[in-house]
Amino acid sequence: MPEKDIQLLTSEMIAIPSLTTDQEACLKVLDYISSYLGKVHAETYLHTGVYSRIWGDNNTLMNPRLLLSGHIDVVDVEGDDTLFHSKEEAGKLYGRGAGDMKGHVASMLYSYKKWLEEGGPRGVGLLLTSDEEMGGFNGTRYVVEQGLKPKVVFIPDGTLDFSIVKSQKAPHHFVVEIQGQGGHAADSYKIKDPIDSLIAFYLRVQEKYDIATPENGWASTFKMTVVNTPNQSKNKIPDRVTAAFSWRWPPEQILFEEGRDEITNLAKQYGVKILEEEGGGEGCILNENAEFVTQWKTIIEEIIGRGVKFVNMHGTTDGRHFYNSKVAGTKNVLVTSAISGDHHQKGEWVDIQSLNQLSGAISRYMRISE
């Protein structure tokens, strides 16, 4: 029974604690998957300690007509190893990575194995990586830039209830440093406090780039996520403060280069030194009328018996690495998901029936795209 097979696959992958920081455990998941799929051509990549594996036809491995893509790494359980023991309750499967995204990977695996048994790959590939939770630059991005150029990439990742993502916010992160004089808090009136400079810079940037609201969430956000000083005394002004900021915005609303230049200029104005940057402002936008999109939409609506929506995604997926690569990749990035919730939390879950529906839709999608 497909539903039970997919549930078992998910549970067995959850049982392997494949934290992004434990690449040997990630490799165990990839080896488990290879054993499950059986005889099919595969290549493994190891870049800066990160494992990735791609399966498919030998002659079309790097340019498949359809690529199923996902990740098998999970975030830390913060000491609660019981999260690696899945449990079923009221039609949901609970455990670390159940929704993000081992359940979704299991749906792809079940469909792909059936496809292989029926004579595949026939131009359909499968890519699984193990660093998505840390940005995906050494996994998906690396493999893409080795020349991976699919016609269409399908990524079932998120809490989307079968909605289709039309735009993903672009992320960029800054780590900054501000230096000051330091000294006794009693002399604060005559001391340059680097915390004051940090706050002034933060508020100034927020005026333009932290404008999302509960009523209009599809707008830019700019948030301080980390702040540190070497100071351990309550009555001392620190001589140095470091902070990290997370900036996210709809790619159709803001040009990354213009926004970054403005933030960089403000940093100079307030005496803020930018130490590190990462992210690159890479979002992902979908053409809702493209044939590969309408084909999927028709299939999934028939299977679940209702219409699906196009939605915006405030987070990001590895789809951005396909969409933004200047070396290879593709602009045809389809992101959706089954029904799941509470990702990265102790109560993370995925709806078992929806995984079966997703798998059935993938099986049909592989055929219609031939």
Backbone torsions as a table, in degrees:
resi	resn	phi	psi	omega
1	MET	NA	121.8	-174.5
2	PRO	-52.0	-43.4	-175.6
3	GLU	-60.3	-42.2	-179.9
4	LYS	-70.7	-37.9	178.3
5	ASP	-63.4	-43.5	179.8
6	ILE	-65.8	-39.6	178.2
7	GLN	-63.3	-42.7	179.8
8	LEU	-64.6	-44.3	176.6
9	LEU	-56.3	-46.7	-179.6
10	THR	-61.3	-47.3	-177.8
11	SER	-62.1	-41.1	-178.6
12	GLU	-70.0	-32.1	175.5
13	MET	-73.7	-38.0	176.9
14	ILE	-59.2	-36.0	-177.1
15	ALA	-65.9	-17.3	175.8
16	ILE	-93.7	113.6	-173.1
17	PRO	-75.7	73.4	-171.2
18	SER	-85.9	64.0	173.1
19	LEU	-61.6	148.1	177.6
20	THR	-55.9	-32.9	-178.3
21	THR	-81.0	-4.0	178.6
22	ASP	-118.8	82.4	-174.3
23	GLN	-70.5	-23.5	175.7
24	GLU	-66.8	-38.2	175.7
25	ALA	-67.4	-38.3	176.6
26	CYS	-61.2	-40.9	178.3
27	LEU	-63.4	-35.3	177.3
28	LYS	-62.1	-39.0	177.5
29	VAL	-65.1	-44.9	179.3
30	LEU	-61.4	-39.7	178.6
31	ASP	-68.5	-38.1	175.2
32	TYR	-58.9	-42.8	-179.3
33	ILE	-66.5	-42.5	178.4
34	SER	-61.1	-40.5	178.2
35	SER	-64.1	-39.5	179.4
36	TYR	-66.5	-43.3	-176.7
37	LEU	-71.4	-29.6	-180.0
38	GLY	82.1	-147.5	-171.7
39	LYS	-77.5	104.3	174.9
40	VAL	-156.5	143.9	-178.5
41	HIS	-62.2	136.6	179.3
42	ALA	-146.9	151.0	174.0
43	GLU	-132.4	138.5	-179.2
44	THR	-108.0	137.2	177.1
45	TYR	-115.0	140.2	174.1
46	LEU	-130.4	111.8	-177.5
47	HIS	-131.0	121.5	-176.4
48	THR	46.2	42.5	175.8
49	GLY	83.8	4.5	-177.2
50	VAL	-107.7	128.9	-179.8
51	TYR	-93.3	139.0	171.9
52	SER	-139.1	152.7	177.8
53	ARG	-142.9	140.0	178.6
54	ILE	-126.3	135.9	179.3
55	TRP	-116.4	150.3	176.6
56	GLY	158.5	-167.7	175.7
57	ASP	-66.5	139.8	178.2
58	ASN	-59.8	-39.0	-174.6
59	ASN	-85.6	-13.4	177.9
60	THR	-125.2	20.0	-174.3
61	LEU	-56.7	-39.5	-175.8
62	MET	-97.6	-1.7	174.5
63	ASN	-141.7	59.0	179.5
64	PRO	-70.6	155.1	175.8
65	ARG	-73.2	-27.9	176.5
66	LEU	-141.9	129.9	177.2
67	LEU	-119.9	120.6	170.9
68	LEU	-84.7	128.3	-171.9
69	SER	-133.9	140.7	178.7
70	GLY	-164.9	-175.3	178.4
71	HIS	-134.1	151.6	-177.5
72	ILE	-115.7	3.1	176.6
73	ASP	-84.4	154.7	-179.9
74	VAL	-132.5	163.4	177.1
75	VAL	-81.8	166.4	-176.4
76	ASP	-62.6	151.8	178.6
77	VAL	-98.8	3.0	176.5
78	GLU	53.6	46.2	174.4
79	GLY	87.2	-6.4	-177.9
80	ASP	-98.5	83.3	-177.0
81	ASP	-68.5	-12.6	178.1
82	THR	-63.6	-19.5	179.9
83	LEU	-67.9	-14.6	176.5
84	PHE	-87.3	2.9	174.9
85	HIS	-109.8	104.5	-175.5
86	SER	-70.8	154.8	175.0
87	LYS	-142.3	145.5	178.8
88	GLU	-102.8	135.3	178.5
89	GLU	-154.0	121.6	175.8
90	ALA	53.6	43.6	175.9
91	GLY	81.0	4.3	178.3
92	LYS	-115.3	147.0	174.6
93	LEU	-108.8	125.8	-176.9
94	TYR	-106.8	146.5	175.8
95	GLY	153.6	161.7	-180.0
96	ARG	-66.1	122.2	-179.2
97	GLY	88.7	1.4	-179.1
98	ALA	-56.5	-46.6	179.2
99	GLY	-94.1	-30.9	-173.7
100	ASP	-124.3	85.4	-9.6
101	MET	-140.5	38.8	-174.2
102	LYS	-67.5	-32.1	174.4
103	GLY	-63.4	-42.1	178.3
104	HIS	-67.6	-37.7	175.2
105	VAL	-62.0	-41.5	179.1
106	ALA	-60.6	-39.2	177.0
107	SER	-61.5	-43.3	177.9
108	MET	-65.5	-41.6	-178.3
109	LEU	-62.8	-44.6	-179.1
110	TYR	-61.2	-44.6	179.0
111	SER	-66.1	-41.6	-176.6
112	TYR	-68.4	-38.5	177.4
113	LYS	-63.0	-44.1	176.2
114	LYS	-59.8	-41.2	179.4
115	TRP	-60.9	-42.3	178.9
116	LEU	-65.3	-40.3	-179.8
117	GLU	-66.8	-22.9	179.4
118	GLU	-94.6	10.2	175.5
119	GLY	110.4	5.1	178.7
120	GLY	-65.8	-177.1	11.0
121	PRO	-74.8	-29.0	178.8
122	ARG	47.2	49.8	174.6
123	GLY	84.9	6.9	177.3
124	VAL	-107.3	127.8	179.7
125	GLY	-115.3	167.7	177.8
126	LEU	-135.7	124.1	177.6
127	LEU	-119.8	126.5	175.3
128	LEU	-128.2	133.0	-176.2
129	THR	-125.6	175.3	-171.9
130	SER	-136.3	28.3	175.1
131	ASP	-139.9	21.4	-178.6
132	GLU	-60.7	-35.3	-177.9
133	GLU	-70.3	-8.5	174.7
134	MET	-119.5	22.4	173.2
135	GLY	113.9	-25.2	176.5
136	GLY	78.0	9.4	-175.1
137	PHE	-75.0	-28.3	179.5
138	ASN	-96.0	-4.3	176.9
139	GLY	-108.0	-93.6	-177.0
140	THR	-56.3	-47.9	-176.7
141	ARG	-61.2	-41.8	-179.7
142	TYR	-63.0	-47.0	-178.4
143	VAL	-64.5	-42.3	177.5
144	VAL	-56.7	-43.1	-174.8
145	GLU	-81.7	2.1	165.7
146	GLN	-85.6	0.4	175.9
147	GLY	115.8	11.9	-179.7
148	LEU	-71.7	118.4	-173.7
149	LYS	-138.1	76.8	178.9
150	PRO	-74.2	155.7	173.7
151	LYS	-70.4	-43.0	178.2
152	VAL	-138.2	139.0	172.6
153	VAL	-117.4	134.3	-177.2
154	PHE	-115.2	121.2	-175.8
155	ILE	-126.7	106.3	177.8
156	PRO	-89.8	86.4	-173.2
157	ASP	-142.8	128.1	177.8
158	GLY	134.2	-170.1	176.7
159	THR	-121.8	65.5	-163.6
160	LEU	-105.8	-12.7	-179.6
161	ASP	52.7	44.1	177.3
162	PHE	72.7	1.5	171.8
163	SER	-63.5	159.4	-178.7
164	ILE	-111.4	131.9	-175.7
165	VAL	-79.0	124.0	177.9
166	LYS	-97.1	-23.2	177.1
167	SER	-155.6	138.8	176.0
168	GLN	-115.1	133.2	178.4
169	LYS	-60.0	143.9	177.3
170	ALA	-87.6	133.2	179.7
171	PRO	-106.2	149.6	170.0
172	HIS	-151.6	141.7	-175.4
173	HIS	-126.7	140.1	178.0
174	PHE	-119.2	140.7	165.5
175	VAL	-116.3	127.0	-172.9
176	VAL	-127.5	163.5	176.9
177	GLU	-136.4	138.9	173.6
178	ILE	-128.8	130.0	179.3
179	GLN	-107.6	148.7	177.8
180	GLY	-141.9	-165.9	-176.3
181	GLN	-83.4	-40.7	-174.6
182	GLY	75.5	159.3	177.9
183	GLY	149.9	-172.4	-177.7
184	HIS	-70.4	140.7	-179.2
185	ALA	-63.1	-23.9	177.8
186	ALA	-66.2	-21.8	179.4
187	ASP	-100.9	18.6	-173.2
188	SER	-60.2	-27.2	-178.0
189	TYR	-67.3	-17.8	-179.6
190	LYS	-120.2	12.8	-179.2
191	ILE	-113.9	137.1	173.3
192	LYS	-76.4	112.8	-177.7
193	ASP	-93.0	116.2	-179.0
194	PRO	-63.7	-24.3	177.7
195	ILE	-66.0	-38.3	176.9
196	ASP	-60.9	-42.4	179.5
197	SER	-64.5	-40.4	178.3
198	LEU	-61.3	-47.1	-178.5
199	ILE	-64.3	-41.5	180.0
200	ALA	-62.7	-43.6	177.1
201	PHE	-61.9	-47.5	-178.4
202	TYR	-57.7	-49.1	-178.3
203	LEU	-65.7	-35.6	-179.8
204	ARG	-67.0	-43.4	178.4
205	VAL	-66.2	-38.6	-178.6
206	GLN	-62.6	-28.3	-179.8
207	GLU	-54.3	-35.8	-177.4
208	LYS	-106.9	-30.7	-169.8
209	TYR	-114.0	7.1	172.6
210	ASP	-126.3	71.3	-170.1
211	ILE	-115.8	0.1	177.0
212	ALA	-67.8	145.7	179.3
213	THR	-132.7	166.3	175.1
214	PRO	-58.0	-30.1	-180.0
215	GLU	-81.1	-30.5	179.5
216	ASN	-135.4	81.5	-177.0
217	GLY	-77.6	-17.2	-176.9
218	TRP	-85.3	71.8	-179.6
219	ALA	-156.3	174.8	-174.9
220	SER	-69.6	144.0	170.4
221	THR	-126.4	146.2	177.7
222	PHE	-142.3	108.3	-172.4
223	LYS	-128.0	139.5	170.8
224	MET	-76.4	127.5	-176.0
225	THR	-113.2	-22.9	179.3
226	VAL	-142.9	140.5	172.3
227	VAL	-144.9	134.7	-177.7
228	ASN	-142.3	147.4	167.5
229	THR	-135.0	156.3	175.6
230	PRO	-75.6	-4.0	-174.4
231	ASN	-72.9	132.8	175.6
232	GLN	-117.3	4.8	-176.1
233	SER	-111.7	138.4	-179.1
234	LYS	-73.1	-20.1	-176.6
235	ASN	-113.6	34.6	179.5
236	LYS	-130.6	135.6	173.1
237	ILE	-82.9	125.7	-178.5
238	PRO	-70.6	154.5	176.6
239	ASP	-95.9	0.0	-177.9
240	ARG	-159.4	142.1	173.6
241	VAL	-140.5	139.2	174.3
242	THR	-118.8	152.6	-179.3
243	ALA	-152.4	159.3	174.8
244	ALA	-123.9	145.4	-179.8
245	PHE	-128.8	141.8	174.6
246	SER	-113.7	119.2	-179.4
247	TRP	-113.8	126.2	179.2
248	ARG	-136.3	141.2	-175.8
249	TRP	-157.0	155.2	174.7
250	PRO	-67.6	124.9	-175.0
251	PRO	-64.2	-21.5	179.2
252	GLU	-81.5	-7.1	-177.3
253	GLN	-103.9	-31.0	-174.4
254	ILE	-133.3	134.3	171.7
255	LEU	-82.8	124.8	-175.2
256	PHE	-55.4	-47.8	-175.4
257	GLU	-60.8	-41.5	-179.8
258	GLU	-66.9	-44.7	179.7
259	GLY	-65.4	-43.1	179.5
260	ARG	-62.6	-42.8	179.1
261	ASP	-59.9	-41.8	-179.1
262	GLU	-66.4	-42.8	178.8
263	ILE	-65.7	-39.6	177.9
264	THR	-62.8	-41.6	178.5
265	ASN	-65.8	-38.5	176.6
266	LEU	-65.3	-36.7	177.7
267	ALA	-60.0	-44.9	178.4
268	LYS	-62.3	-40.3	-178.9
269	GLN	-61.3	-34.9	-176.3
270	TYR	-101.4	11.4	178.1
271	GLY	72.0	29.2	-178.7
272	VAL	-99.9	124.8	178.5
273	LYS	-98.5	124.2	178.0
274	ILE	-83.9	117.4	-177.7
275	LEU	-89.7	-40.4	-176.1
276	GLU	-143.9	151.8	171.4
277	GLU	-140.5	147.6	173.6
278	GLU	-155.8	155.3	178.7
279	GLY	119.6	-52.6	175.5
280	GLY	76.5	6.3	175.9
281	GLY	63.6	42.6	-175.3
282	GLU	-102.6	108.3	174.5
283	GLY	-100.0	-162.3	-176.8
284	CYS	-158.0	126.0	-176.6
285	ILE	-122.8	138.1	-177.0
286	LEU	-107.0	138.8	169.6
287	ASN	-84.9	104.5	-173.7
288	GLU	-63.4	-21.4	-176.5
289	ASN	-97.8	1.6	179.6
290	ALA	-64.0	148.0	-175.9
291	GLU	-60.4	-40.9	-178.4
292	PHE	-64.4	-24.4	177.7
293	VAL	-79.8	-48.9	-178.1
294	THR	-65.2	-32.6	176.8
295	GLN	-63.0	-47.8	178.7
296	TRP	-63.3	-44.3	-177.1
297	LYS	-59.4	-42.0	178.6
298	THR	-62.6	-44.7	-178.2
299	ILE	-63.8	-50.9	-174.2
300	ILE	-68.7	-34.0	178.1
301	GLU	-66.6	-37.0	177.1
302	GLU	-65.9	-38.8	-176.1
303	ILE	-73.4	-42.5	-177.0
304	ILE	-91.0	-10.4	174.8
305	GLY	75.3	26.2	177.2
306	ARG	-157.9	166.2	178.2
307	GLY	-76.0	154.9	174.5
308	VAL	-119.5	152.3	-175.4
309	LYS	-102.4	163.4	166.4
310	PHE	-97.3	132.1	-175.3
311	VAL	-133.9	160.7	172.1
312	ASN	-90.8	149.6	-178.3
313	MET	-119.4	121.9	-176.7
314	HIS	-78.0	-23.8	174.5
315	GLY	-91.7	-165.1	178.9
316	THR	-134.1	160.3	173.8
317	THR	-125.7	176.6	175.8
318	ASP	-69.4	-3.6	174.6
319	GLY	-57.6	-29.4	-179.2
320	ARG	-63.4	-27.6	-178.8
321	HIS	-72.8	-31.5	172.8
322	PHE	-72.9	-44.5	-172.3
323	TYR	-67.9	-34.8	-170.9
324	ASN	-105.8	-3.8	-179.6
325	SER	-64.1	135.4	176.0
326	LYS	-92.4	-1.2	-177.7
327	VAL	-101.4	-46.5	-177.8
328	ALA	-148.6	-130.0	178.1
329	GLY	75.2	-161.1	-179.3
330	THR	-162.1	153.6	173.0
331	LYS	-87.4	-8.6	-177.0
332	ASN	-90.5	80.5	-175.3
333	VAL	-114.2	115.1	-179.0
334	LEU	-108.0	115.0	-179.6
335	VAL	-116.3	127.6	177.8
336	THR	-152.8	-174.6	174.9
337	SER	-164.4	165.3	170.2
338	ALA	-77.4	-159.9	-177.6
339	ILE	-98.2	118.5	179.9
340	SER	-153.5	172.7	-179.0
341	GLY	-166.7	172.8	176.9
342	ASP	56.8	38.7	177.7
343	HIS	-58.5	141.9	178.6
344	HIS	68.3	12.0	178.5
345	GLN	-117.4	168.6	-177.7
346	LYS	-67.1	-25.3	-179.1
347	GLY	-97.1	23.5	-177.7
348	GLU	-56.2	136.4	-175.5
349	TRP	-147.3	164.4	172.0
350	VAL	-141.9	142.2	178.9
351	ASP	-78.8	121.4	-172.1
352	ILE	-66.9	-44.8	-179.9
353	GLN	-60.5	-37.8	-178.7
354	SER	-66.9	-29.9	175.4
355	LEU	-66.2	-38.6	177.1
356	ASN	-64.5	-41.3	177.4
357	GLN	-64.0	-41.8	178.3
358	LEU	-61.7	-44.3	-179.8
359	SER	-61.9	-43.0	177.8
360	GLY	-61.7	-39.0	178.8
361	ALA	-67.5	-39.4	178.2
362	ILE	-62.5	-42.2	179.0
363	SER	-58.6	-43.7	178.3
364	ARG	-69.3	-36.4	-178.1
365	TYR	-66.4	-36.6	178.2
366	MET	-62.8	-36.0	-179.0
367	ARG	-75.3	-43.7	-174.7
368	ILE	-69.8	-23.5	-178.1
369	SER	-87.1	2.9	178.2
370	GLU	-69.4	NA	NA
